[in-house]
Amino acid sequence: MACFSAPEHWPLITLTIDFDWRTGVQFKDWFNVAKKRHVDAMKVELEQLYHTINSIHEEMIYFRAR
């Protein structure tokens, strides 16, 4: 619990606010951010991009050697 006050405010009031304070890895609940099938689809796409990049890199090495 945290309490805030504004002594210059009229009428004088005291306000109490409850909030959940998270830091670090706990900051984001990744399982609620993305559904599993969405993550799986992204994983497949990243693997495809990885193989494409490797193929381009190998081709660049081949052309440099020529």
C-alpha positions in Angstrom: 0.0 0.0 0.0 1.2 3.5 -0.8 -0.2 6.8 0.4 0.0 10.1 -1.4 -1.1 13.5 -0.3 -1.3 17.0 -1.9 -0.7 19.5 0.9 -1.2 22.5 -1.5 -4.6 21.1 -2.7 -7.8 22.6 -1.4 -9.8 21.0 0.2 -7.1 18.9 1.9 -7.5 15.2 1.1 -5.6 12.0 1.7 -5.8 9.4 -1.0 -4.8 5.7 -0.6 -4.0 3.7 -3.8 -3.4 -0.1 -3.8 -1.4 -1.4 -6.7 0.7 -4.5 -7.6 4.4 -3.4 -8.1 6.4 -5.8 -10.3 9.9 -5.6 -11.6 12.3 -7.7 -13.6 11.0 -10.9 -15.2 7.8 -10.7 -13.3 7.0 -7.4 -15.0 5.3 -9.1 -18.0 3.2 -12.3 -17.8 4.2 -13.6 -21.2 1.8 -16.5 -21.2 -1.1 -14.0 -21.1 0.5 -11.9 -23.8 0.5 -14.5 -26.6 -1.4 -17.7 -27.1 0.6 -20.9 -27.5 -0.4 -21.4 -31.2 0.7 -17.8 -32.0 4.1 -18.4 -30.4 4.4 -21.7 -32.2 3.7 -20.0 -35.5 6.3 -17.3 -34.8 8.8 -20.0 -33.9 8.3 -21.7 -37.3 8.6 -18.4 -39.1 11.8 -17.6 -37.3 13.2 -20.9 -38.2 12.4 -20.3 -41.8 14.0 -16.9 -41.7 17.1 -18.4 -40.0 17.5 -21.0 -42.8 17.0 -18.3 -45.5 19.7 -16.1 -43.9 22.1 -19.0 -43.7 21.5 -19.8 -47.3 22.2 -16.2 -48.3 25.3 -16.2 -46.2 26.6 -19.4 -47.8 25.9 -17.9 -51.2 27.8 -14.7 -50.3 30.8 -16.8 -49.2 30.7 -18.8 -52.5 30.7 -15.6 -54.6 33.6 -14.1 -52.6 35.6 -17.2 -53.3 35.0 -17.1 -57.0 
